[in-house]
Amino acid sequence: MPHTRTAPARLPNGDPMLLTRIRPPGPPAATFVRRERLLRRMDAAVSRPVTLVDGPAGAGKTLLVADWLARDGLPGPSGWLTLEEGDNQPGTFWAYVREALRGGVPGLPEEVGAPARAEHVEPSLLLRLAAWINARPQPLVLVLDEFEHIDNPRLTGQLHDLVRHTAGQLRLVLVGRREPLLPLHRYRAAGELAEIHAADLAFGPAETAELLERHGLRLDASTVDTVHRAVSGWAAGLRLLALAAKDSGEPEAYLGRIDAGQAALSDYLLAEVLRTQPAPTQDLLLRCSILGRVHPDLADALTGRRDGRRILEQLHQDNAFTEALSDGWYRLHPMFAGILRLHLRAAAPDRVDGLRVRAARWLADHGQYRAALDHAVEGGAWGSAAQLLVDQLALGELVAGRDATRLRALFSRMPPSEHAPAAELVRAAVQLGRDEADGALRVLERVEPRLAEQQTELRLAAAFVRAEAARLLGSAALAERAARCAHELARRAPAGPLERHPELLALVDAGLGSALLWHGRLDEARAALECAAQAPPSPGTARLRHDSLCRLAFIDHLRGRSGRAEHRVREADEEADRSSLPPDSRTEVRDLVLAATALERDEPADARRALLRMAARPAAERDPVVALGNAVLGAELELARGRPDAALRLLEESREDGGLADRPSDWSRERLAVTACAAHLAAGRPQAAVAALEGVPTRAPDSLVVVARARLAAGLDEAGALAQLRALRDDPAVGGATRTRALLLLAQADAEPGGPESARLLAQALAAAEPEGLLRPFRESAPWVRRQLHRQPRLARAHTWLPGDLRPSAPDPRPDGPPSGGRPPTRAPAEPPAEPPADLLTEALTERELDVLQHAARMLSTQEIADELYLSPNTVKTHLKSINRKLLTANRREAVRTAARLHLLDGP
């Protein structure tokens, strides 16, 4: 059924400058010539996926397509977007396409997302957009006007992909001065392209006569023919000739003298049109030529008069290259505006900067912050531009936001002579964008004494700078002071700018959360990061929400909640996809969490890949939390490979070279010391493990488990260690990984190894670990676990999620053997062996030595044992020598026979 066009909904932000770009211009009622032959061509063309309307400036392309859209009978709803020079980056382009669709087509879901960076859009966003288009009951028409501004091959490739993936549901209409960088030859060959070119757009003799008549010129046929041949049907030339002839006093004589090429004719006639206008109109046109779009009140601000509305409406009615847009705005035809700017620069070059500053002031007063900023900078009014950023509470856009890179580059040009407080604070924000926290704090030292109590916006900007510097430095005290000040000032600040720029307080909260995390204050960090993660969606908060979710996931990991951590990372990934964050702008904390959870599941290869991804990014060294996490997880990966000394070397290198020495915190010292303790325990050095903890406060639950393990291994305060483990086991706030390790240690320390209490604790550990697949705690105690599960086959059969090398081969659970006709078992299941007679050993074998011995019994070579246990061959040889010494044997074969006799090989 044909679709009747309805007025598009107003955008949520109510930005009239944006509204003028996503609504087609209305044709002037008096002088516009409706071109039925081309409208019929458009009706037929839109049945194909792509329609191209191209021709030179002033060929009548835009008005033709706008008139066609205003008719009934379209195949479906439509969206319109007028493109500009700054739209040639993928993120910017697709953000505006999204707004065009939201403005003209109902039902675009928020889940499709919007790009957060000007230079990037994720393929997943375009796939979601294509899926939404394909699910619509009717085709969707999208008009992209002035497409000549788009020459980015990456962007046009994305547009081609959207056309391909929507299979005709999207009807794309491209309007421009030249052919676009799209595979038009493919479209033509497939019959998917309709084309209307300059020759088609040219006015015929009858259309020429009608246009002249609509301008009040009733001419004889020979004069009409002369005009038509002079301009070859060029619409803009006809309009210019009509306007010039009308004001000449002798139209037929004037038109009879026309004989020039199109380019020269356009320059001449545009100058003629300007010259024939009254002086106030000329003055308004020249002043407003610096603007892309003009409102009557803005024109009055530039002229100092109050006749802007009357003049612009008259120009529009006269078809004098002034288009009426929505909400009372107007646009000068680009060709006309270009000529006007040349005249302005030639006649009054010293007035241009002043006009831009005046325009910036009006635009700022009327909520057009971005346009105002550009005009202030172009006018060289750096102080005004900086003050605008501060007054609009938009300083965070220099650090986070779609235009952060462009804005930092823009204000990097600000002269050093600008010393006003606003300019200094903007300079500090630019430094923060380059991670120069010390430089930003030096700026604050100069500026803050000059700020008065009532200057809320300036003081809030200073608090923001301090908070962001605290994040980079990992200073909790600095971050807390800045956050308190920022939130107090925000309660007194104007509500409008804060609503438009939610990234300011989101950056403050995220910085506070990161700094508190660095100091191990996990509960307080969680509260601040939750606030940042719940900031209102916007391009400026997209990466902050993603980063905060990942840091919350890291806190979950530290609490031993691997499953919840992975869920948070998935949330963060969905947030990044919705905002089309490029991969290199996503937080390194994501890979940190993925590496940590992979290790807990005993997937060292996945953990290593995550750490390598993180290490490949230079930003990984800037964030102290990331630097510390990288060091600790790298050491834990070495421990998983059975290389404790390599883990210790890595920790020592990190202390010296990883950027941690100049940003110490109790928490960082705790993480490094506890990891070193675990490495010494893995190497069989319990005394060294205890020594590694001397003078280091330990508060985190997972740290307390390692401390208890070290004390038990060294025979120090065993009662206190067991009490600590029981407290962790019973604490509902402790996560599965920490509880599993506490239960395993309690089971191993039980007075009756293999007894009912030990079995019960092992069963609890398995139950705690199974939901999240936590294999690493059982790997850390693999020989003991194997022996216990061999004694408890029912428990082994109940936990088939454990890998085979941790479980004994399960006997047939049926009491009466296999069913009738089945093959009987060759032998009955053996009874679990008794505990080995420890008094026959000169010294008890360590867990690692038992592991090596069991692999040696499988007739594996030294290299094969090393590969399976992630050890070096030399380490395996050292363990074998120790085994021979303890068993009083001379070689490996004799050691295996002795171990079998002592029931040391009764595990799997």
C-alpha positions in Angstrom: 0.0 0.0 0.0 1.4 3.5 -0.9 2.9 5.3 2.1 1.6 8.8 3.0 4.4 11.0 4.4 3.7 12.4 7.8 5.6 15.1 9.7 8.6 13.5 11.4 8.9 13.5 15.2 11.0 16.2 16.8 14.4 14.9 18.0 14.7 14.3 21.7 17.4 16.9 22.1 15.4 19.6 20.3 18.4 20.8 18.3 17.1 23.0 15.6 20.4 23.0 13.7 20.2 19.2 13.5 16.5 19.4 12.6 17.3 21.5 9.5 19.6 18.7 8.3 17.2 15.8 8.7 14.2 17.5 7.1 13.9 18.2 3.3 13.6 21.8 2.3 10.2 23.0 1.2 10.0 24.5 -2.4 9.0 28.1 -2.7 5.3 28.2 -3.5 5.2 31.0 -6.0 8.1 30.4 -8.4 8.7 26.6 -8.1 8.1 24.6 -11.2 6.8 21.1 -10.5 8.5 18.7 -13.0 6.0 15.9 -13.5 8.2 14.0 -16.0 11.0 13.7 -13.4 8.6 12.9 -10.6 7.4 9.9 -12.6 11.0 8.9 -13.1 11.5 9.0 -9.4 8.4 6.9 -8.8 9.8 4.2 -11.1 13.4 4.6 -9.8 12.6 4.0 -6.2 11.6 0.4 -6.9 15.3 -0.3 -7.1 17.7 -0.5 -4.2 19.8 2.6 -5.3 18.7 5.8 -7.1 21.4 8.3 -8.1 20.4 11.9 -8.8 23.6 13.7 -9.9 24.4 17.0 -11.7 26.2 20.2 -11.2 25.5 22.9 -8.6 22.1 24.5 -9.2 20.8 21.7 -11.4 17.6 21.4 -9.3 18.5 18.0 -7.7 17.6 18.8 -4.1 14.3 20.5 -4.9 13.3 17.7 -7.2 13.8 15.0 -4.6 12.2 17.1 -1.8 9.1 17.6 -4.0 9.0 13.9 -4.7 9.1 13.0 -1.0 6.2 15.4 -0.3 3.9 13.4 -2.6 1.8 10.4 -1.6 2.6 7.0 -3.0 6.1 6.3 -1.6 6.8 2.6 -1.0 7.4 3.3 2.7 8.5 5.8 5.3 11.5 8.0 4.5 14.4 9.7 6.2 16.4 12.7 4.9 19.9 13.8 5.7 21.7 16.8 4.2 25.4 16.0 4.4 28.3 18.4 5.2 32.1 18.4 4.9 32.6 17.2 8.5 30.5 14.0 7.9 33.2 12.2 6.0 34.1 10.0 9.0 32.3 6.7 9.6 31.2 7.4 13.2 29.9 10.9 12.4 28.2 9.8 9.2 26.3 6.9 10.8 25.4 8.9 13.9 23.6 11.4 11.6 22.0 8.6 9.5 20.6 7.3 12.8 19.2 10.7 13.7 17.7 11.0 10.2 16.0 7.6 10.5 14.8 8.4 14.0 13.4 11.8 12.8 11.5 10.3 9.8 10.9 6.6 10.5 9.1 5.3 13.6 10.4 2.5 15.7 14.2 2.5 15.4 15.2 0.7 18.6 17.8 2.0 21.0 19.5 -1.4 20.8 20.8 -0.5 17.3 23.2 1.8 19.1 25.1 4.9 18.0 28.8 5.4 17.3 30.8 6.9 20.2 33.8 7.9 18.1 33.8 10.1 14.9 36.4 7.9 13.2 34.9 4.5 13.7 31.8 2.4 13.5 31.6 -1.3 14.5 30.3 -3.7 11.9 27.9 -5.1 14.5 26.1 -1.8 14.6 25.5 -1.8 10.8 24.3 -5.5 11.1 21.8 -4.5 13.7 20.6 -1.6 11.5 20.3 -3.9 8.5 18.3 -6.4 10.6 15.9 -3.7 11.8 15.4 -2.5 8.2 14.8 -6.1 7.0 12.2 -6.8 9.7 10.1 -3.8 8.7 6.8 -4.5 6.9 7.5 -1.9 4.3 10.6 -0.7 2.5 12.4 2.3 3.9 13.5 5.3 1.8 16.7 7.1 2.8 17.7 10.3 1.0 21.3 11.4 1.4 21.6 14.9 -0.1 25.0 16.6 -1.0 26.6 13.2 -1.1 29.6 14.8 -2.9 31.0 15.4 0.6 31.5 11.7 1.1 34.7 10.3 -0.4 36.0 8.1 2.4 36.3 4.6 0.8 35.8 2.9 4.2 32.5 4.7 4.7 31.2 4.1 1.2 32.2 0.4 1.6 30.0 0.3 4.7 27.1 1.9 2.9 27.5 -0.7 0.1 27.4 -3.5 2.7 24.2 -2.0 4.1 22.6 -2.0 0.6 23.7 -5.6 0.1 22.5 -6.8 3.4 19.1 -5.2 3.2 18.3 -6.8 -0.2 16.0 -4.1 -1.5 14.3 -3.3 1.8 16.4 -0.1 1.9 15.7 2.2 -1.0 18.7 4.5 -1.0 18.5 7.9 -2.9 21.9 9.6 -3.4 21.8 13.3 -4.4 25.1 14.9 -5.3 27.3 16.7 -7.8 29.3 13.6 -9.0 29.1 9.8 -9.0 29.8 8.3 -5.5 32.5 5.9 -4.7 30.2 2.9 -4.8 30.3 -0.1 -7.1 27.8 1.4 -9.6 28.9 -1.0 -12.4 27.7 -3.9 -10.2 24.4 -2.2 -9.5 23.9 -1.5 -13.2 24.7 -5.0 -14.2 22.3 -6.4 -11.6 19.5 -3.9 -12.5 19.7 -2.4 -9.0 20.5 1.2 -10.0 18.2 4.0 -11.4 20.0 7.1 -12.6 18.9 10.7 -13.2 21.8 12.8 -14.5 22.4 16.4 -15.5 20.9 16.0 -19.0 17.7 14.6 -17.4 17.6 17.5 -14.9 18.0 20.2 -17.6 14.9 22.3 -18.2 13.2 21.8 -21.5 11.8 24.8 -23.5 8.3 24.5 -22.0 9.7 24.2 -18.5 12.0 27.2 -19.2 9.0 29.3 -20.3 7.0 28.3 -17.2 9.9 29.2 -14.8 10.3 32.6 -16.5 6.6 33.2 -16.3 6.5 32.3 -12.6 9.1 35.0 -12.1 6.7 37.5 -13.8 8.4 37.4 -17.2 6.0 36.8 -20.1 8.4 36.6 -23.1 8.0 35.7 -26.7 9.1 32.3 -28.0 12.3 33.5 -29.6 13.5 35.1 -26.3 12.6 32.0 -24.3 14.6 29.9 -26.9 17.6 32.3 -26.6 17.5 31.9 -22.8 17.2 28.2 -22.9 20.1 27.8 -25.3 22.3 30.2 -23.3 22.1 28.2 -20.1 21.4 24.7 -21.7 18.5 24.2 -19.3 20.6 24.8 -16.2 18.1 25.5 -13.4 20.2 27.9 -11.4 21.2 29.9 -14.5 17.5 30.3 -15.4 16.7 31.5 -12.0 19.6 33.9 -11.9 18.7 35.2 -15.4 15.1 35.7 -14.3 16.0 37.6 -11.2 18.6 39.8 -13.0 16.2 40.5 -16.0 13.3 41.3 -13.7 15.4 44.0 -12.0 16.9 45.4 -15.2 13.8 47.3 -16.3 14.0 45.9 -19.9 13.8 42.1 -19.5 13.7 41.1 -23.2 16.6 43.3 -24.1 18.6 42.1 -21.2 18.0 38.5 -21.9 18.8 38.9 -25.6 22.3 39.9 -24.8 23.2 36.8 -22.7 26.0 34.7 -24.2 28.5 33.2 -21.8 29.8 29.8 -20.5 28.1 28.4 -17.5 30.9 29.1 -14.9 31.4 32.7 -16.0 27.7 33.2 -16.2 27.1 31.9 -12.7 29.7 34.3 -11.2 28.4 37.2 -13.2 24.7 36.6 -12.5 25.2 35.9 -8.8 27.0 39.2 -8.5 24.2 40.8 -10.5 21.6 39.3 -8.1 23.5 40.7 -5.1 24.0 44.1 -6.8 20.3 44.5 -7.6 19.2 43.9 -4.0 18.4 46.8 -1.6 21.3 47.8 0.6 19.9 46.2 3.8 19.4 42.9 1.9 23.0 43.0 0.5 24.3 43.7 4.0 22.4 40.8 5.5 23.4 38.4 2.8 27.1 39.3 3.1 27.1 39.0 6.9 25.1 35.7 7.0 27.3 34.1 4.3 29.6 32.9 7.2 26.8 30.6 8.3 25.6 27.4 6.9 22.1 28.0 8.1 20.6 31.2 9.4 17.7 32.1 11.7 16.0 35.5 11.4 17.0 36.4 14.9 20.6 35.4 14.3 20.6 37.6 11.2 19.4 40.4 13.3 22.2 39.8 15.8 24.7 40.0 12.9 23.2 43.2 11.3 22.2 45.0 14.4 18.7 45.6 12.9 15.4 43.9 13.2 14.5 43.1 9.6 15.9 39.7 9.2 12.6 37.8 9.1 11.1 40.0 6.5 14.2 40.0 4.2 14.8 36.2 4.4 11.1 35.4 3.7 11.2 37.8 0.7 14.4 36.2 -0.6 12.7 32.8 -0.2 9.6 33.9 -2.0 11.6 35.4 -4.8 13.5 32.1 -5.2 16.7 34.1 -4.7 18.8 31.1 -3.6 17.4 31.0 -0.1 15.6 27.9 1.1 13.2 27.8 3.9 14.0 25.0 6.4 12.1 23.7 9.4 11.4 25.7 12.6 11.9 29.1 10.9 15.5 28.5 9.7 16.8 29.3 6.2 19.7 28.1 4.1 21.6 30.1 1.5 22.3 28.0 -1.6 26.0 26.8 -1.3 26.9 28.2 -4.6 25.4 31.6 -3.7 26.9 31.6 -0.2 30.4 30.9 -1.7 30.2 33.9 -3.9 28.9 36.0 -1.0 31.9 35.0 1.2 34.3 36.0 -1.5 32.6 39.4 -1.7 32.7 39.8 2.1 36.4 38.9 2.3 37.2 41.3 -0.5 35.1 44.2 0.8 35.6 43.9 4.5 38.1 41.2 5.6 38.5 42.8 9.0 34.8 42.2 9.8 34.8 38.4 9.3 36.3 37.5 12.7 33.9 39.9 14.5 30.9 38.4 12.7 32.0 34.9 13.8 32.3 36.0 17.4 28.9 37.7 17.3 27.4 34.5 15.7 29.0 32.4 18.4 27.5 34.5 21.1 24.0 34.2 19.7 24.3 30.5 19.0 25.6 29.9 22.5 22.7 31.9 24.0 20.2 29.7 22.0 21.6 26.3 22.9 23.7 25.8 19.8 26.9 25.0 21.7 28.8 23.1 19.0 28.1 25.6 16.2 29.0 28.4 18.6 32.3 26.8 19.5 33.3 26.4 15.9 32.5 30.1 15.1 34.4 31.3 18.1 37.5 29.3 17.2 37.3 30.4 13.6 37.0 34.0 14.7 40.1 33.6 16.9 38.2 34.2 20.1 40.0 31.5 22.0 39.0 33.0 25.4 35.3 33.0 24.4 35.6 29.4 23.0 37.2 28.2 26.2 34.6 30.0 28.4 31.9 28.4 26.3 33.3 24.9 27.0 33.4 25.7 30.7 30.0 27.4 30.9 28.4 24.5 29.1 30.1 22.0 31.5 31.5 20.4 28.3 35.1 20.1 29.4 34.8 16.4 29.6 34.3 16.3 25.8 38.1 16.9 25.5 38.7 13.6 27.3 35.7 11.5 26.3 33.3 11.9 23.4 32.8 11.5 19.7 34.8 14.7 18.9 37.5 14.4 21.6 40.3 14.0 19.1 39.2 16.9 17.0 38.6 19.2 20.0 42.0 18.4 21.5 43.6 19.2 18.2 41.6 22.4 17.9 42.5 23.7 21.3 46.1 22.6 21.0 46.4 25.7 18.7 45.2 28.0 21.4 48.0 30.7 21.9 50.0 30.5 25.1 49.1 34.2 25.7 45.6 33.1 26.7 45.7 33.1 30.5 42.0 33.5 31.5 40.9 30.8 34.0 38.7 29.1 31.4 41.5 29.0 28.9 43.9 27.6 31.4 41.4 24.9 32.5 40.8 23.9 28.8 44.6 23.7 28.4 44.7 21.4 31.4 42.0 19.2 29.9 44.0 18.9 26.7 47.0 17.8 28.7 44.8 15.2 30.5 43.8 13.8 27.1 47.5 13.2 26.5 47.8 11.6 29.9 49.9 14.5 31.3 48.5 14.5 34.8 51.4 16.4 36.4 51.1 19.2 33.8 47.4 19.5 34.4 47.9 19.8 38.2 50.5 22.6 37.7 47.8 24.5 35.7 45.4 24.0 38.7 48.0 25.5 41.0 48.0 28.7 38.9 44.2 28.9 38.4 42.5 27.9 41.6 43.6 30.8 43.7 42.0 33.1 41.1 38.5 31.4 41.3 35.8 33.1 43.3 33.3 31.2 45.4 30.4 32.1 43.1 32.1 30.9 39.9 30.4 27.5 40.0 31.1 26.4 36.4 34.8 27.3 36.7 35.2 25.6 40.0 33.4 22.5 38.7 35.8 22.4 35.8 38.7 22.6 38.1 37.3 19.8 40.2 36.9 17.7 37.0 40.6 18.3 36.1 41.7 17.3 39.6 39.6 14.1 39.5 40.9 13.0 36.1 44.5 13.7 37.2 43.9 11.6 40.3 42.7 8.7 38.1 45.9 8.8 36.0 48.1 9.0 39.2 46.1 6.4 41.1 45.7 8.9 44.1 42.6 8.0 46.2 42.9 11.0 48.4 43.1 13.4 45.5 40.2 11.6 43.8 38.0 11.7 46.9 38.5 15.4 47.4 37.8 16.2 43.8 34.7 14.0 43.7 33.2 15.6 46.9 33.8 19.0 45.5 32.4 18.2 42.0 29.2 16.7 43.3 28.7 19.5 45.7 29.2 22.1 42.9 27.0 20.1 40.5 24.0 20.6 42.9 24.4 24.3 42.4 25.2 24.2 38.7 22.5 24.8 35.9 20.6 21.6 35.2 20.5 22.0 31.4 24.2 21.8 30.7 24.7 18.8 33.1 21.9 16.9 31.3 23.5 17.6 27.9 27.0 16.7 29.2 26.6 13.7 31.5 30.2 12.7 30.8 31.5 15.3 33.2 30.3 13.7 36.4 30.6 10.2 34.9 34.4 10.9 34.4 34.6 12.1 38.0 32.9 8.9 39.3 34.9 6.7 37.1 38.2 8.4 38.2 37.2 8.0 41.8 36.3 4.3 41.3 39.6 3.6 39.6 41.7 5.3 42.2 39.9 3.5 45.1 40.4 0.2 43.3 44.1 0.9 43.1 44.1 1.2 46.9 42.1 -2.0 47.4 39.0 -0.3 48.7 36.8 -2.5 46.8 33.4 -1.7 48.3 33.8 2.0 47.9 35.3 1.5 44.4 32.3 -0.6 43.4 29.8 2.2 44.5 31.6 4.9 42.5 32.0 2.6 39.4 28.3 1.7 39.6 27.4 5.4 39.3 29.7 5.8 36.3 28.3 2.6 34.7 24.8 4.0 35.1 25.5 7.4 33.5 23.0 8.4 30.8 23.9 7.0 27.4 25.7 9.5 25.2 28.8 9.5 22.9 30.7 11.0 25.8 29.8 8.3 28.3 30.0 5.3 26.0 33.6 4.3 26.8 33.2 5.3 30.5 30.2 2.9 30.9 32.2 0.2 29.1 35.3 0.8 31.2 33.4 1.0 34.5 31.6 -2.3 33.8 34.9 -4.0 33.2 36.4 -2.6 36.4 33.3 -3.9 38.2 34.0 -7.2 36.6 37.6 -7.0 37.9 36.3 -6.4 41.4 34.0 -9.5 41.0 37.1 -11.5 40.1 39.0 -10.2 43.1 36.0 -11.3 45.2 36.3 -14.8 43.7 33.2 -14.5 41.6 34.4 -15.5 38.1 31.0 -16.2 36.7 29.7 -12.7 37.6 32.9 -11.2 36.3 32.4 -12.8 32.9 28.8 -11.7 32.9 29.9 -8.1 33.5 32.4 -8.3 30.6 29.6 -9.5 28.3 27.5 -6.5 29.4 30.5 -4.3 28.7 31.0 -5.8 25.3 27.3 -5.2 24.5 27.7 -1.6 25.6 30.7 -1.2 23.4 28.9 -2.7 20.4 25.9 -0.5 20.9 28.2 2.5 21.0 30.4 1.2 18.1 33.6 1.6 20.1 36.6 0.7 18.0 38.6 -2.3 19.4 41.6 -0.1 20.2 39.5 2.2 22.4 38.0 -0.5 24.6 39.5 -0.8 28.0 42.5 -3.0 28.7 40.7 -4.1 32.0 38.4 -6.3 29.8 41.4 -8.5 28.7 42.6 -8.5 32.3 39.4 -10.0 33.5 39.2 -12.5 30.6 42.8 -13.6 31.4 41.9 -14.0 35.1 38.7 -16.0 34.5 40.4 -18.2 31.9 43.1 -19.1 34.5 40.5 -20.0 37.1 39.0 -22.3 34.5 42.4 -23.8 33.9 42.6 -22.5 30.3 46.2 -21.0 30.2 46.2 -20.7 26.4 43.2 -18.4 26.5 44.7 -16.4 29.4 47.9 -16.0 27.6 46.1 -14.7 24.4 44.3 -12.1 26.5 47.5 -10.9 28.2 49.2 -10.6 24.8 46.3 -8.5 23.5 46.7 -6.3 26.4 50.5 -6.0 26.2 50.2 -5.1 22.5 48.5 -1.8 23.4 50.7 1.0 24.6 47.9 2.4 26.9 48.2 -0.7 29.1 51.2 0.9 31.0 49.3 4.1 31.8 46.7 2.7 34.1 48.2 1.5 37.4 45.4 -1.1 37.9 46.2 -2.6 34.5 49.9 -2.5 35.0 49.6 -4.4 38.3 47.0 -6.8 37.0 49.3 -7.6 34.0 52.2 -8.3 36.3 50.2 -10.5 38.7 48.4 -12.5 36.0 51.6 -13.0 34.1 53.2 -14.5 37.2 50.1 -16.7 37.8 50.3 -17.9 34.2 53.9 -19.0 34.9 52.7 -20.8 38.0 50.1 -22.6 35.9 52.9 -23.7 33.7 54.9 -25.0 36.7 57.5 -22.3 36.6 57.5 -20.6 40.0 61.0 -19.1 39.7 60.0 -17.5 36.3 56.9 -16.1 38.1 59.2 -14.5 40.8 61.4 -13.0 38.1 58.5 -11.5 36.4 57.2 -10.0 39.6 60.6 -8.5 40.4 60.8 -7.0 36.9 57.4 -5.5 37.2 58.4 -3.8 40.5 61.3 -2.2 38.8 60.1 -1.6 35.2 56.3 -1.8 35.2 55.6 1.7 36.4 54.5 0.5 39.8 57.4 1.7 41.9 56.4 5.4 41.5 52.7 4.8 42.3 52.8 2.4 45.3 49.7 1.5 47.3 49.1 -1.0 50.1 46.9 -3.0 47.7 49.6 -3.2 45.0 52.1 -4.3 47.6 49.6 -6.9 48.9 48.9 -8.3 45.4 52.6 -8.6 44.5 53.6 -10.1 47.9 50.8 -12.7 47.9 51.6 -13.8 44.3 55.3 -14.1 45.3 54.2 -16.2 48.3 52.2 -18.5 46.1 55.2 -18.9 43.8 57.5 -19.9 46.7 54.8 -22.4 47.9 54.7 -23.9 44.4 58.5 -24.3 44.5 58.3 -26.1 47.9 59.8 -23.2 49.9 57.2 -22.5 52.7 59.6 -20.5 54.8 60.4 -18.2 51.9 56.6 -17.9 51.2 56.0 -16.7 54.8 59.0 -14.3 54.5 57.5 -12.7 51.3 54.5 -11.5 53.4 56.5 -9.8 56.1 55.4 -6.2 56.7 52.6 -6.4 54.1 49.0 -6.0 55.2 46.7 -8.6 53.7 43.0 -7.9 53.6 41.5 -9.4 50.4 39.8 -12.7 50.8 41.8 -14.5 48.1 45.0 -13.1 49.7 44.0 -14.5 53.1 43.6 -18.0 51.6 47.2 -17.9 50.3 48.4 -16.6 53.7 46.7 -19.4 55.5 48.2 -21.9 53.1 51.7 -20.6 53.7 51.3 -20.8 57.5 50.0 -24.3 57.3 52.9 -25.3 55.0 55.4 -23.7 57.3 53.8 -25.1 60.5 53.2 -21.6 61.8 50.0 -20.7 63.8 48.1 -23.6 62.3 45.1 -23.0 64.5 44.9 -19.4 63.4 45.2 -20.3 59.8 42.4 -22.9 60.0 40.2 -20.4 61.8 40.8 -17.9 59.0 39.9 -20.5 56.4 36.7 -21.5 58.2 35.7 -17.8 58.4 36.2 -17.5 54.7 34.2 -20.7 54.0 31.3 -19.4 56.0 31.4 -15.7 54.7 28.4 -15.3 52.3 30.2 -12.4 50.6 33.1 -14.6 49.5 32.9 -15.9 45.9 33.2 -19.4 44.6 36.9 -19.4 43.7 37.9 -18.2 47.2 35.5 -20.5 49.0 36.7 -23.5 46.9 40.3 -22.9 47.8 39.5 -22.5 51.5 37.5 -25.7 51.5 40.3 -27.6 49.7 42.8 -26.4 52.3 40.6 -27.4 55.2 40.1 -30.8 53.6 43.8 -31.3 53.2 44.6 -30.2 56.7 42.0 -32.5 58.3 43.4 -34.7 61.1 42.1 -37.8 59.3 43.1 -37.7 55.6 40.5 -39.5 53.5 38.1 -39.5 56.5 34.5 -38.4 56.4 35.2 -34.8 57.3 37.8 -34.5 54.6 35.4 -36.1 52.1 32.6 -33.8 53.1 34.9 -30.7 52.6 36.0 -32.0 49.2 32.4 -32.5 48.1 31.6 -28.9 49.2 34.6 -27.6 47.3 33.5 -29.4 44.1 29.9 -28.1 44.6 31.2 -24.6 45.0 33.4 -24.8 41.9 31.1 -26.6 39.5 28.7 -23.7 38.5 31.6 -21.6 37.2 33.8 -24.4 36.1 36.7 -23.5 38.4 39.3 -26.1 37.7 42.4 -24.2 38.7 42.0 -24.7 42.5 41.9 -28.5 41.9 44.9 -28.3 39.6 46.8 -26.6 42.3 46.2 -29.7 44.5 46.0 -32.2 41.7 47.8 -35.3 43.3 45.8 -35.0 46.5 42.6 -34.5 44.6 43.3 -37.6 42.5 43.9 -39.7 45.5 40.8 -38.6 47.3 38.6 -39.1 44.3 40.1 -42.6 43.8 38.9 -43.3 47.3 35.5 -41.8 46.6 34.4 -43.1 43.2 30.8 -42.0 43.8 32.0 -38.4 44.3 34.1 -38.7 41.1 31.1 -40.0 39.1 29.0 -37.1 40.4 31.4 -34.5 39.0 31.9 -35.4 35.4 32.8 -31.8 34.6 36.3 -32.5 36.0 38.8 -33.5 33.3 39.8 -37.2 33.0 43.3 -36.7 34.5 41.7 -35.4 37.7 39.2 -38.3 38.0 39.8 -42.1 38.3 38.2 -44.4 35.8 34.8 -44.9 37.2 33.7 -48.6 37.8 30.3 -49.7 36.6 27.8 -48.2 39.2 25.2 -51.0 38.7 25.3 -53.3 41.7 24.4 -56.4 39.6 26.7 -55.8 36.7 25.6 -55.1 33.2 22.1 -56.0 32.0 21.3 -59.4 30.5 23.2 -60.1 27.3 25.9 -57.5 28.2 29.5 -58.2 28.5 30.5 -58.9 32.1 33.3 -56.9 33.7 36.7 -58.5 33.5 37.4 -57.8 37.1 35.7 -56.4 40.1 36.4 -52.9 41.1 39.4 -52.7 43.5 39.0 -51.4 47.0 40.6 -48.0 47.7 44.1 -48.5 48.9 45.2 -47.7 52.4 47.3 -44.6 53.1 51.0 -45.2 52.2 53.2 -46.2 55.1 54.9 -42.9 55.6 57.4 -44.3 58.0 59.1 -46.1 55.1 59.9 -42.8 53.5 63.0 -40.8 54.6 61.1 -37.6 53.8 57.5 -37.1 52.5 57.2 -36.4 48.8 55.9 -33.0 47.8 52.7 -32.7 45.7 54.8 -31.7 42.6 57.1 -34.7 43.1 54.1 -37.1 43.3 52.9 -35.5 40.1 56.2 -36.1 38.4 56.3 -39.7 39.7 52.9 -40.5 38.4 53.9 -39.2 34.9 57.1 -41.2 35.1 55.1 -44.4 35.8 53.4 -43.9 32.4 56.8 -44.3 30.7 56.9 -40.7 29.6 60.2 -39.2 28.7 61.6 -36.2 30.6 60.6 -33.8 27.8 57.1 -35.3 27.7 56.7 -34.9 31.5 57.9 -31.3 31.2 55.4 -30.6 28.4 52.4 -32.1 30.3 53.2 -30.3 33.6 54.3 -27.0 32.0 57.8 -27.5 33.5 61.3 -27.2 32.0 63.2 -30.5 31.5 65.8 -29.4 34.0 63.1 -28.9 36.7 61.7 -32.4 36.0 65.3 -33.8 36.4 65.6 -32.0 39.7 62.4 -33.5 41.0 63.4 -37.0 39.9 66.7 -36.6 41.8 64.8 -35.6 44.9 62.4 -38.5 44.5 65.3 -41.0 44.3 66.9 -39.5 47.4 63.7 -39.7 49.4 62.8 -43.3 48.2 66.4 -44.5 48.5 66.4 -45.6 44.9 69.1 -45.4 42.2 67.0 -44.6 39.1 63.6 -43.7 37.7 62.5 -47.4 37.1 63.4 -48.4 40.6 61.7 -45.3 42.0 58.4 -46.2 40.2 58.5 -49.8 41.5 59.1 -48.6 45.0 56.4 -46.0 44.8 53.9 -48.7 43.5 54.8 -50.9 46.5 54.2 -48.0 48.8 50.8 -47.3 47.1 52.0 -43.8 46.0 50.7 -44.4 42.5 47.2 -45.3 43.4 45.8 -42.2 41.9 44.8 -42.0 38.2 
